[in-house]
Amino acid sequence: MANAYTTNFNLDKYVGTDKPNLRDQYNSAMDKIDAQLKISSDNAALAVQTANNASSSVSSLSQDVANVSSSVSSLSQDVTNVSTQLVTVSNKADYAFN
């Protein structure tokens, strides 16, 4: 029987005077290791899925920003065109009244 245990998972550790109980203690240790490996594997898969979702969201947001930028550029050009037309109308009005 073990008289010492690991720090993190409380697995059996043996010293020279211990009589190992391989059936119960070894199997218990393997069950603890297996359970933790499953948790770690599930967490890793979730992390990958979350990263992929975040990447997709960033790509979508990037496209939205590009669309807004294009719309702002188009609107800026429209404002410039209207401004030019107003100057032309103003100049014609000044000429007509002078």
C-alpha positions as CSV (number, residue, x, y, z in Angstrom):
1,M,0.0,0.0,0.0
2,A,1.3,3.5,-0.9
3,N,2.2,5.9,1.8
4,A,2.9,8.9,-0.5
5,Y,0.8,10.6,-3.2
6,T,1.4,13.0,-6.1
7,T,0.7,16.6,-5.6
8,N,-1.7,17.3,-8.4
9,F,-3.8,14.2,-8.9
10,N,-3.2,12.3,-5.7
11,L,-1.8,9.3,-7.5
12,D,0.0,6.6,-5.4
13,K,3.7,6.8,-4.9
14,Y,5.6,4.0,-3.3
15,V,8.6,4.0,-1.1
16,G,10.9,1.0,-0.5
17,T,8.9,-0.4,2.4
18,D,5.5,-0.2,0.7
19,K,3.7,-3.3,-0.6
20,P,2.1,-2.2,-3.9
21,N,-1.6,-3.0,-4.4
22,L,-1.6,-3.1,-8.2
23,R,-5.1,-4.2,-8.7
24,D,-6.8,-1.4,-6.7
25,Q,-4.3,1.4,-6.5
26,Y,-2.8,1.0,-9.9
27,N,-6.3,0.8,-11.5
28,S,-7.5,3.8,-9.5
29,A,-4.4,5.8,-10.7
30,M,-5.1,4.8,-14.3
31,D,-8.8,5.9,-13.9
32,K,-7.7,9.3,-12.6
33,I,-5.2,9.7,-15.4
34,D,-7.8,8.7,-18.0
35,A,-10.4,11.1,-16.6
36,Q,-7.9,14.0,-16.6
37,L,-6.7,13.2,-20.2
38,K,-10.4,13.2,-21.3
39,I,-11.0,16.6,-19.7
40,S,-7.8,18.0,-21.2
41,S,-8.7,16.6,-24.7
42,D,-12.2,18.1,-24.5
43,N,-10.9,21.4,-23.4
44,A,-8.4,21.4,-26.2
45,A,-11.1,20.7,-28.8
46,L,-13.3,23.4,-27.3
47,A,-10.3,25.9,-27.5
48,V,-9.8,25.0,-31.2
49,Q,-13.5,25.4,-31.9
50,T,-13.6,28.8,-30.1
51,A,-10.5,30.0,-32.0
52,N,-12.0,28.9,-35.3
53,N,-15.3,30.8,-34.4
54,A,-13.3,33.9,-33.4
55,S,-11.3,33.7,-36.7
56,S,-14.6,33.5,-38.7
57,S,-16.0,36.5,-36.7
58,V,-12.9,38.5,-37.4
59,S,-13.1,37.7,-41.1
60,S,-16.7,38.7,-41.2
61,L,-16.0,41.9,-39.3
62,S,-13.1,42.7,-41.6
63,Q,-15.5,42.4,-44.6
64,D,-18.0,44.7,-42.9
65,V,-15.3,47.3,-42.2
66,A,-14.2,47.1,-45.9
67,N,-17.9,47.6,-47.0
68,V,-18.3,50.6,-44.7
69,S,-15.0,52.1,-45.9
70,S,-16.2,51.7,-49.5
71,S,-19.5,53.3,-48.6
72,V,-17.8,56.2,-46.9
73,S,-15.5,56.7,-49.9
74,S,-18.6,56.7,-52.3
75,L,-20.4,59.1,-50.0
76,S,-17.4,61.4,-49.9
77,Q,-17.3,61.4,-53.7
78,D,-21.0,62.2,-53.8
79,V,-20.5,65.2,-51.4
80,T,-17.6,66.4,-53.6
81,N,-19.8,66.2,-56.7
82,V,-22.7,68.0,-55.0
83,S,-20.2,70.7,-53.8
84,T,-18.9,71.1,-57.3
85,Q,-22.4,71.5,-58.7
86,L,-23.3,74.1,-56.1
87,V,-20.2,76.1,-57.0
88,T,-21.2,75.9,-60.7
89,V,-24.8,77.0,-59.9
90,S,-23.5,79.8,-57.6
91,N,-21.1,81.0,-60.3
92,K,-23.9,81.0,-62.9
93,A,-26.2,82.9,-60.6
94,D,-23.5,85.5,-59.9
95,Y,-22.9,85.9,-63.6
96,A,-26.6,86.2,-64.3
97,F,-27.1,88.9,-61.7
98,N,-24.0,90.9,-62.6
